[in-house]
Amino acid sequence: MARNYNFSAGPAMLPTAVIERAREEILDWNGSGMSVMEMSHRGKEFVSIAEKAEADLREILTVPENYKVLFLQGGASSQFAMVPLNLLRGKKNADYLNTGMWSKKAIAEAKRFCDVNLAGDTSENNFTTVPAQDTLNLNPDAAYVHYTPNETVGGVEFDYIPETGDVPLVADMSSTILSRPIDVSRYGIIYAGAQKNIGPSGLTIAIVHEDLIGNPLDGVPTMFDYATHANAGSMYNTPPTYNWYIAGLVFEWIKDQGGLTAMAEINQRKAAKLYTVIDTSGFYSNPVAENARSWMNIPFTLADSGLDAEFLSGATKRGLLTLKGHRSVGGMRASIYNAMPEEGVDTLISYMQEFEHTNG
């Protein structure tokens, strides 16, 4: 069966090879006579799946030994609360960089627990860039610094890792994790919802420095304490077992592609192609500053917004799905995560050029 190209911001496209492998194993995993969906999370079969997935992720990201890798539920939105609940440690304030919708949501949640200092804020330019390092108003006494390296809605991405001194850096990498190599050691916590570059929605991965585990706020719910999950190998409760399994297949697929260096080359090439078509056209435009353009989420508008519905209808007929932009931005948005093949981007470009020729 031919597959369409799904440009959704998430839940997003999965590698075809991963879906085919899951289909082959869905009734009987490795001769066990069980589907992974039916396995006890404490049985030897699933424990082997979980251990391999964590080992592969550690290998792909070169995660240092003094970090815990946690496989959690609750989405990245639960991390908006778990971060302050675990990292305030007697302090009253934290630094946040406000660069779009997801950082705004993280800020709103943090304000329930502490005073938030906006160390960087690009709302005045409609979130079309990122604050430069030398403009950040960082508080050396902050409990931590939180930022969103890639904003899916506005298509804005940091081209640098903020320097925060001795203050732990926390990153919501939901939409950029596994798209390129990163230096995990520069972060106190990295967290990411799975539904963009890791697997199905319902799983969240948190990579937490051991020094930041323990000593949460008084009265923190058991499930919101990182120590609960670190001490139980992410199995204090029944984890999202099938999602964990699919994530493991994705990690294997990334290794088969050549790891994150290879993924970075492909992702950069895909994005460059699409931005070139937009920039050399008088028909399409992208509002984001060039140094802050996302590799993963590329918004663009048509010269005549009255043609939006026709553009989307024609795209759907060609198997180019979920291109409608976020309601707060309008226009179009092409999310081209790891699983989007280069042919999908090429097909979109051909359609965009054809549409411009007909309607420009």
LINQUIKA-V983590 format. One record per helix or strand. SS is the DSSP state (H for helix, E for strand). FROM is the first residue (numbers start at 1). TO is the last residue. If there is no record, write none. Layout:
SS|FROM|TO / SS|FROM|TO
//
This chain:
E|5|6 / H|16|25 / H|36|38 / H|44|61 / E|67|72 / H|75|87 / E|93|98 / H|101|110 / E|115|121 / H|123|125 / H|133|135 / E|144|147 / E|150|151 / E|156|157 / E|168|172 / H|184|186 / E|189|193 / E|204|209 / H|210|212 / H|222|224 / H|226|231 / H|241|257 / H|259|279 / E|284|285 / H|290|292 / E|293|293 / E|297|302 / H|305|317 / E|320|321 / E|324|324 / E|332|335 / H|342|359
//
